[in-house]
Every structure is written in structure tokens, then in C-alpha cells.
């Protein structure tokens, strides 16, 4: 089998904090990595010079067409059949042999994938819930759209993106964040807002509507919400949902608007929008997720739990993933409200053992486990599965007291390799 070739494509701006670490992490791809392509937009010359010295191919341009255009320009710098889209503040973890098997296009394939949906975490450590994003893709089958909140879509019209979902042990990304630097995130959001406003102004000046206008409105609404301007976001989304556009863009505006209405307690309006989404043929799984949010917010825990039980991982119209950990968390909360302790415990075990969310859910797990002893909890954690139980033990150690007892029991029992078990 011919070794598939992957090019890394980065858009480097003045926000780049540690390009060196990003480029170093790409070495894990080994022989799969054909080249590194960097499209510089306002990046310091010193940063670009470092990239050139590190062997990257570098081009300099502007961002007038938006972030999606910049990502596509970076991808156009290579002829590799697969492109990995990264940001300069991100790091890669991967198993190149497993990736090679996934991206190899074979004659016996029923459907050829457009992309791989990668687990992406902001920061490292406990309590960081990853999201799924299509990052490794075939540029002949998919490209980025969006001036601000850029995302992959198929090159061919409204065809749904076909993405494989490998485990985090195959391919994952974590992002370096400046959580402890006052004002940094606010400044980035304000720059994104300025870009979104500029993109909208260009579209309006040129009389462009349809998908382009709806996409730009949805993107600005998201930045406005992040900045705390929910009224501005509401105006953008109402305008977007009344603008003629293709299915996926109409659904995107309605899904975001329904979420905003739920957050502000307008449940009837949200339910009406969800009904419109279902009637219009939008993804049933995501509509179910929204319906569960309405039920939970109204105190209808039984209805919410019934819906959540049949969900695993759902995606919105623009490919944003509601990942399994988020669904498990909601299921655990609803089960707890209804006094279904065993079901809540099972969810919590999975969140801690499989998804390593010890800091976020570890204390809840100890509470749900009660007085049954650390050895039993250690066996239950091993039975719940997960490749990172050493990290889980380290997380419990941070709690001290009973948490340290569980960590010690987990390390001891792990050596016994017990038969897998589940609470339910």
C-alpha cells in the first residue's frame, strides 16, 4: 500500500504564541507528513522567518476574504491528497500507523471519506471537555467557508460532509490557551467581531445575499453572544432565518436561534423553531438534543432523560458536534434529579474513566459511590473502560483524602486486570 501523504496547513496571525511547539508536534506524523504550508496574515516577520528556517513553505497575504479563505489559500499551497488544518497555538497527538490505514483510499470502499473528525481540546488537564471538529480532510472534496467561524463543507453543493470519527488515541489536537492573561480572550473576540462586521459590510455593499449573507450573520451572532451582546445576536439570527438560503444554512440559523431562546426562557418560541427544523428535514438527532434542552429547562426531567438516552453524538447543520461527554453529563443530571442513582453513577463512571473528566466530575462520582469503598470504585472505573486510567488516578490524587485512597486502589487493582463490569 502506498503511504498516504498529509500536508499541514496553518494560518499564522499576530495571535501566534508558540509556533515552535506546533511544528515540533507535527513530527509525530513521520513519513505521512509531506510538507508544512503556512499562510501568514499580519504575523511578525520573526515568526515567519522561524517557520522558513524550520522547513515550512511560507506565503504572505491578507484576511480580507475571511478566515475560511485564508485556510483555503494555505491548503492550495500543496498538492497532497490530505490536508491537516491546525492553528499555530495547537499541538498534535497521533498514531501515524492507524492514521495511514484510515486515510488510505481503497478500491473496495463503499463510501470514500471527505474528512476525519478530530478530538480538539482547549488546554490540557482535567475538566477540559473536548469537541469534535473535521480537521484532516481531502481538499478535492471539502473546503472551508465562513468569514469568522470557519468550518468545512463539501465542495459539491449541499451534500453532507462524510467524516470518519477516529478515537483520540489515533488523532487529537489540544490548544494552548491564555486563560490567565487578563483581556487576551476579549481582545481576540473583538478582532473577530470587527472581521465579521467587515465581511457583512462587503456583502451588503455588493448586494450579495443567500448562503453568504446567512453564514456571515450567524457567525457575527456567535461572536456577539461570546461578547455578551445577546440582543445583537438575536437581531442577526432573526434576520438570517428570514433570508432565503439553502437547507443547511436555514437550519443553522434556526438551530442557533432555538438555543438562544432556550437560554433566555422563551420555550414556546424555541419549540416552534424545533418543529420547523423537523418539518424541513433537519437532522433528527440535533432536533432531539434541542428538545431535551427545552424539557430540562422546564423541569420535565423524565421527558428529557427519555430523549437523552437514545443520543450518543449529534451534529448541527454546520458540523458542530455535541459530543458524547456533553450528552452523558446532561443524562447524569436528569437521572440524578429523578433519583435514578445507578444510571447517574454509570454516566459519571464513563465521564471519568473514558473521557478523563476527573476534575469536573470526580467529586460527583465519589458522592454517587457513597460508602462502598475505594477498591470497589477502582474496579468499577476499570470496568467502565478507557485507555488513560493512570491519568484518572493522578486526577483523584489531586483531591486528597478519599480521592487519594481511590487513586491508590485504582493503581493496585489495575494490575489485576479484572473482567470488565458495569454498574448497570
PLY file of the C-alpha trace (Angstrom):
ply
format ascii 1.0
element vertex 424
property float x
property float y
property float z
element edge 423
property int vertex1
property int vertex2
end_header
0.00 0.00 0.00
1.32 3.43 -0.94
1.88 5.66 2.08
-0.74 8.44 2.05
0.64 11.95 2.09
-0.61 14.63 4.50
0.28 18.31 4.40
-0.18 20.52 7.44
-1.79 23.88 6.62
-1.67 26.76 9.11
-2.90 30.34 9.07
-0.47 32.30 11.23
-1.55 35.71 12.56
-0.24 38.01 15.29
-2.02 35.74 17.80
0.58 33.00 17.37
2.12 32.23 20.77
4.29 29.15 20.26
4.65 28.10 16.64
7.73 26.12 17.60
5.70 23.72 19.75
3.14 23.24 16.99
5.75 22.41 14.35
7.55 20.08 16.73
4.35 18.14 17.40
3.88 17.56 13.66
6.99 15.36 13.68
4.81 12.62 15.15
3.31 12.10 11.68
6.65 10.76 10.49
6.64 9.69 6.85
2.98 10.72 6.44
3.91 14.41 6.58
4.74 15.68 3.10
5.15 19.39 3.92
4.07 22.25 6.18
2.30 25.17 4.49
1.95 28.46 6.33
-0.18 31.36 5.15
0.89 34.45 7.11
-1.65 37.16 7.87
-0.22 40.03 9.89
2.26 37.68 11.53
5.57 39.14 12.74
8.41 38.65 10.27
10.45 36.96 13.02
7.75 34.27 13.33
7.62 33.72 9.57
11.43 33.59 9.37
11.45 30.88 12.03
8.88 28.90 10.02
11.02 29.12 6.87
14.12 28.03 8.77
12.13 25.08 10.14
11.45 23.93 6.58
7.91 25.24 6.13
6.63 26.68 2.89
5.51 30.26 3.65
3.27 32.68 1.77
2.06 36.07 2.99
-1.37 37.52 2.28
-4.35 39.28 3.82
-7.51 38.20 5.55
-9.96 40.40 3.65
-11.87 37.35 2.46
-12.16 35.93 5.97
-10.51 33.09 7.85
-12.02 30.41 5.61
-10.43 31.97 2.53
-7.09 32.12 4.34
-7.35 28.43 5.30
-8.19 27.51 1.72
-5.21 29.51 0.44
-2.94 27.63 2.82
-4.38 24.33 1.52
-3.79 25.44 -2.08
-0.07 25.65 -1.35
0.19 21.84 -1.52
-0.73 19.00 -3.88
-1.01 16.48 -1.04
-4.28 14.48 -1.15
-4.92 15.11 2.56
-4.57 18.37 4.50
-4.43 18.78 8.27
-5.73 22.20 9.33
-4.06 23.44 12.51
-3.71 26.72 14.38
-0.24 27.82 15.49
-1.23 27.53 19.18
-2.26 23.89 18.81
-0.44 20.62 19.36
-0.91 17.24 17.74
-1.11 13.78 19.30
-1.36 10.87 16.88
-0.66 7.28 15.91
0.67 7.53 12.32
0.15 3.84 11.52
-3.54 3.99 12.43
-3.98 7.27 10.55
-2.38 5.75 7.45
-4.91 2.91 7.47
-7.83 5.33 7.89
-6.90 7.73 5.10
-5.84 5.12 2.55
-8.43 5.17 -0.24
-9.14 1.58 -1.28
-10.98 0.20 -4.28
-13.38 -1.77 -2.05
-14.66 1.31 -0.21
-18.43 1.81 -0.43
-18.13 5.50 0.52
-14.89 7.44 0.47
-14.50 9.82 3.46
-14.12 13.55 2.96
-12.53 14.13 6.35
-11.60 12.82 9.78
-13.40 14.39 12.73
-10.69 15.07 15.30
-10.98 15.49 19.06
-9.95 19.07 19.89
-9.37 20.34 23.45
-8.77 23.90 24.58
-5.92 23.47 27.02
-4.79 20.30 28.74
-5.63 18.68 32.03
-8.66 17.65 33.95
-12.07 19.16 33.39
-11.34 20.08 29.77
-14.15 18.72 27.60
-13.00 18.09 24.02
-15.06 18.82 20.94
-15.08 17.11 17.57
-14.03 19.07 14.50
-13.25 17.86 10.97
-9.60 18.89 10.65
-7.94 16.26 8.45
-9.61 16.47 5.06
-9.33 15.97 1.32
-9.12 19.39 -0.36
-10.56 17.99 -3.59
-13.76 17.06 -1.69
-14.11 19.70 1.03
-13.15 23.30 1.71
-13.65 25.95 4.38
-16.43 28.54 4.36
-17.16 31.37 6.78
-15.57 34.73 7.41
-15.22 34.23 11.16
-16.49 30.88 12.42
-14.93 28.92 9.57
-15.94 25.29 9.02
-15.56 22.54 6.44
-18.27 21.82 3.90
-18.32 19.57 0.83
-17.18 21.14 -2.43
-20.29 19.72 -4.11
-23.22 21.87 -3.05
-25.38 20.73 -0.16
-24.03 17.18 0.04
-23.38 16.23 3.66
-19.76 16.00 4.74
-18.71 12.36 5.10
-16.39 12.22 8.10
-14.79 9.31 9.93
-14.52 9.59 13.72
-11.29 8.01 14.98
-10.52 7.64 18.67
-8.46 10.22 20.50
-5.62 7.69 20.59
-5.50 7.85 16.78
-5.56 11.61 16.30
-6.29 14.52 18.64
-5.42 18.18 19.00
-5.06 20.36 22.05
-4.84 24.13 22.03
-2.57 26.37 24.06
-4.77 28.98 25.74
-4.07 32.22 27.58
-6.72 31.74 30.26
-4.68 33.57 32.87
-3.79 36.60 30.76
-6.36 39.34 31.53
-8.15 40.71 28.49
-6.48 38.47 25.90
-9.62 36.48 25.01
-11.72 39.65 24.95
-9.29 41.28 22.54
-9.44 38.25 20.23
-13.22 38.27 20.26
-13.29 41.96 19.46
-10.97 41.38 16.49
-13.26 38.56 15.33
-16.25 40.87 15.69
-14.54 43.52 13.60
-13.81 40.96 10.88
-17.42 39.74 10.98
-18.76 43.29 10.63
-16.37 43.98 7.75
-17.45 40.78 5.99
-21.12 41.72 6.33
-20.46 45.24 5.09
-18.78 43.86 1.96
-21.68 41.50 1.25
-24.26 44.26 1.70
-22.30 46.73 -0.43
-22.11 44.16 -3.24
-25.76 43.15 -2.87
-24.88 39.54 -2.04
-27.49 37.55 -0.12
-28.33 33.87 0.15
-25.91 31.48 1.82
-23.10 34.02 2.08
-25.24 36.54 3.93
-26.85 33.96 6.23
-23.47 32.45 7.07
-21.98 35.84 7.90
-24.96 36.78 10.08
-24.79 33.51 12.00
-21.08 33.95 12.55
-21.43 37.50 13.84
-24.23 36.38 16.15
-21.90 33.83 17.72
-19.19 36.41 18.34
-21.78 38.81 19.77
-23.00 36.12 22.15
-19.44 35.45 23.27
-19.07 39.18 23.94
-22.31 39.24 25.95
-24.43 41.02 23.33
-27.38 38.60 23.17
-29.74 41.27 21.80
-27.40 41.87 18.87
-27.13 38.11 18.34
-30.93 37.83 18.35
-31.22 40.54 15.68
-28.66 38.78 13.48
-30.32 35.37 13.82
-33.82 36.67 13.15
-32.55 38.38 10.03
-30.67 35.22 9.00
-33.67 32.90 9.34
-35.80 35.17 7.14
-33.15 35.37 4.39
-33.66 32.87 1.53
-30.87 30.30 1.56
-30.19 26.60 1.07
-31.32 23.98 3.60
-28.19 23.71 5.71
-27.91 27.49 6.12
-31.59 27.85 7.08
-31.19 25.07 9.63
-28.05 26.65 11.06
-29.82 29.95 11.77
-32.83 28.22 13.34
-30.70 25.91 15.49
-28.67 28.79 16.88
-31.80 30.87 17.45
-33.53 27.98 19.25
-30.50 27.61 21.55
-30.53 31.34 22.34
-34.26 31.29 23.08
-33.87 28.30 25.41
-31.15 30.10 27.35
-33.46 33.08 27.88
-36.55 31.07 28.78
-38.58 31.52 25.58
-39.52 27.85 25.41
-42.58 28.14 23.18
-40.62 30.02 20.54
-37.80 27.51 20.75
-40.23 24.59 20.41
-41.80 26.20 17.35
-38.38 26.54 15.74
-37.52 22.91 16.53
-40.82 21.87 14.93
-39.89 23.86 11.81
-36.50 22.14 11.72
-38.09 18.70 11.88
-40.66 19.56 9.19
-37.89 20.98 7.00
-35.84 17.75 7.16
-33.06 18.87 9.51
-31.08 16.27 11.46
-33.39 14.47 13.89
-30.62 13.83 16.40
-29.81 17.50 16.84
-33.51 18.39 16.99
-33.88 15.76 19.73
-30.97 17.37 21.60
-32.68 20.77 21.45
-35.99 19.24 22.55
-34.24 17.67 25.54
-32.82 21.09 26.44
-36.31 22.60 26.39
-37.69 19.80 28.57
-34.80 20.06 31.06
-35.12 23.83 31.32
-38.84 23.49 32.06
-38.24 20.93 34.80
-39.50 17.99 32.76
-36.59 15.72 33.72
-38.39 12.49 32.80
-39.04 13.65 29.23
-35.50 14.99 28.87
-33.98 11.73 30.14
-36.08 9.64 27.78
-34.72 11.63 24.82
-31.11 11.77 26.02
-30.90 8.00 26.46
-31.15 7.44 22.73
-28.49 10.01 21.80
-24.75 9.40 21.55
-23.11 12.09 19.42
-25.07 14.55 17.28
-24.04 17.31 14.91
-25.57 20.63 13.98
-26.23 21.81 10.43
-22.72 23.27 10.18
-20.99 20.21 11.61
-20.52 21.38 15.19
-20.54 18.32 17.41
-22.46 17.78 20.62
-20.03 15.16 21.85
-20.79 12.12 23.97
-19.37 13.68 27.20
-21.82 16.58 26.99
-24.75 14.23 26.40
-23.60 11.96 29.22
-23.37 14.94 31.56
-26.94 16.00 30.78
-28.14 12.42 31.19
-26.42 12.18 34.57
-28.03 15.42 35.75
-31.52 14.32 34.69
-31.09 10.86 36.24
-29.94 12.48 39.49
-33.00 14.74 39.54
-35.22 11.68 39.24
-33.37 9.74 41.93
-32.02 7.16 39.46
-28.70 6.84 41.25
-27.41 3.77 39.39
-27.99 5.38 36.00
-26.33 8.62 37.13
-23.41 6.61 38.51
-22.96 4.74 35.23
-22.82 8.04 33.32
-20.37 9.52 35.80
-18.09 6.46 35.58
-17.93 6.85 31.81
-17.19 10.58 32.06
-14.32 9.98 34.44
-12.88 6.69 33.13
-13.33 7.08 29.37
-13.21 10.84 28.97
-10.79 11.73 31.80
-13.04 14.47 33.20
-11.84 13.85 36.74
-11.67 17.45 37.89
-15.15 18.20 36.59
-16.94 15.02 37.69
-14.64 13.19 40.14
-16.21 14.61 43.30
-19.68 13.82 41.97
-18.53 10.25 41.37
-17.34 9.94 44.95
-20.69 11.24 46.16
-22.68 8.84 43.98
-20.49 5.90 45.01
-21.16 6.62 48.67
-19.71 4.32 51.33
-18.98 1.32 49.12
-15.21 1.67 49.46
-12.32 2.74 47.20
-11.47 -0.78 45.97
-14.93 -1.27 44.51
-14.82 2.14 42.84
-11.41 1.33 41.35
-12.80 -1.87 39.84
-15.84 -0.03 38.51
-13.60 2.58 36.85
-11.56 -0.15 35.17
-14.74 -1.90 34.11
-16.03 1.32 32.55
-13.04 1.23 30.19
-10.68 3.89 28.93
-7.02 3.96 27.90
-5.89 6.66 30.35
-6.54 5.27 33.82
-3.12 6.42 35.04
-4.25 9.98 34.31
-7.51 9.27 36.13
-5.59 8.11 39.18
-3.46 11.23 39.07
-6.62 13.32 38.95
-8.08 11.66 42.05
-4.76 12.19 43.85
-5.29 15.93 43.45
-8.39 15.73 45.65
-6.51 14.26 48.60
-8.33 12.29 51.31
-10.78 9.79 49.82
-9.64 10.76 46.33
-6.10 9.63 47.14
-7.48 6.36 48.51
-9.30 5.76 45.23
-6.13 6.61 43.26
-4.09 4.11 45.27
-6.77 1.43 44.88
-7.01 2.12 41.16
-3.27 1.65 40.68
-3.33 -1.55 42.71
-6.44 -3.10 41.17
-5.38 -2.12 37.65
-2.56 -4.66 37.87
-5.08 -7.45 38.48
-6.75 -6.87 35.06
-10.26 -7.76 36.27
-13.07 -8.81 33.94
-14.91 -5.74 32.60
-18.01 -4.85 34.55
-20.64 -2.15 34.53
-22.89 -0.81 37.24
-25.95 -1.18 35.01
0 1
1 2
2 3
3 4
4 5
5 6
6 7
7 8
8 9
9 10
10 11
11 12
12 13
13 14
14 15
15 16
16 17
17 18
18 19
19 20
20 21
21 22
22 23
23 24
24 25
25 26
26 27
27 28
28 29
29 30
30 31
31 32
32 33
33 34
34 35
35 36
36 37
37 38
38 39
39 40
40 41
41 42
42 43
43 44
44 45
45 46
46 47
47 48
48 49
49 50
50 51
51 52
52 53
53 54
54 55
55 56
56 57
57 58
58 59
59 60
60 61
61 62
62 63
63 64
64 65
65 66
66 67
67 68
68 69
69 70
70 71
71 72
72 73
73 74
74 75
75 76
76 77
77 78
78 79
79 80
80 81
81 82
82 83
83 84
84 85
85 86
86 87
87 88
88 89
89 90
90 91
91 92
92 93
93 94
94 95
95 96
96 97
97 98
98 99
99 100
100 101
101 102
102 103
103 104
104 105
105 106
106 107
107 108
108 109
109 110
110 111
111 112
112 113
113 114
114 115
115 116
116 117
117 118
118 119
119 120
120 121
121 122
122 123
123 124
124 125
125 126
126 127
127 128
128 129
129 130
130 131
131 132
132 133
133 134
134 135
135 136
136 137
137 138
138 139
139 140
140 141
141 142
142 143
143 144
144 145
145 146
146 147
147 148
148 149
149 150
150 151
151 152
152 153
153 154
154 155
155 156
156 157
157 158
158 159
159 160
160 161
161 162
162 163
163 164
164 165
165 166
166 167
167 168
168 169
169 170
170 171
171 172
172 173
173 174
174 175
175 176
176 177
177 178
178 179
179 180
180 181
181 182
182 183
183 184
184 185
185 186
186 187
187 188
188 189
189 190
190 191
191 192
192 193
193 194
194 195
195 196
196 197
197 198
198 199
199 200
200 201
201 202
202 203
203 204
204 205
205 206
206 207
207 208
208 209
209 210
210 211
211 212
212 213
213 214
214 215
215 216
216 217
217 218
218 219
219 220
220 221
221 222
222 223
223 224
224 225
225 226
226 227
227 228
228 229
229 230
230 231
231 232
232 233
233 234
234 235
235 236
236 237
237 238
238 239
239 240
240 241
241 242
242 243
243 244
244 245
245 246
246 247
247 248
248 249
249 250
250 251
251 252
252 253
253 254
254 255
255 256
256 257
257 258
258 259
259 260
260 261
261 262
262 263
263 264
264 265
265 266
266 267
267 268
268 269
269 270
270 271
271 272
272 273
273 274
274 275
275 276
276 277
277 278
278 279
279 280
280 281
281 282
282 283
283 284
284 285
285 286
286 287
287 288
288 289
289 290
290 291
291 292
292 293
293 294
294 295
295 296
296 297
297 298
298 299
299 300
300 301
301 302
302 303
303 304
304 305
305 306
306 307
307 308
308 309
309 310
310 311
311 312
312 313
313 314
314 315
315 316
316 317
317 318
318 319
319 320
320 321
321 322
322 323
323 324
324 325
325 326
326 327
327 328
328 329
329 330
330 331
331 332
332 333
333 334
334 335
335 336
336 337
337 338
338 339
339 340
340 341
341 342
342 343
343 344
344 345
345 346
346 347
347 348
348 349
349 350
350 351
351 352
352 353
353 354
354 355
355 356
356 357
357 358
358 359
359 360
360 361
361 362
362 363
363 364
364 365
365 366
366 367
367 368
368 369
369 370
370 371
371 372
372 373
373 374
374 375
375 376
376 377
377 378
378 379
379 380
380 381
381 382
382 383
383 384
384 385
385 386
386 387
387 388
388 389
389 390
390 391
391 392
392 393
393 394
394 395
395 396
396 397
397 398
398 399
399 400
400 401
401 402
402 403
403 404
404 405
405 406
406 407
407 408
408 409
409 410
410 411
411 412
412 413
413 414
414 415
415 416
416 417
417 418
418 419
419 420
420 421
421 422
422 423
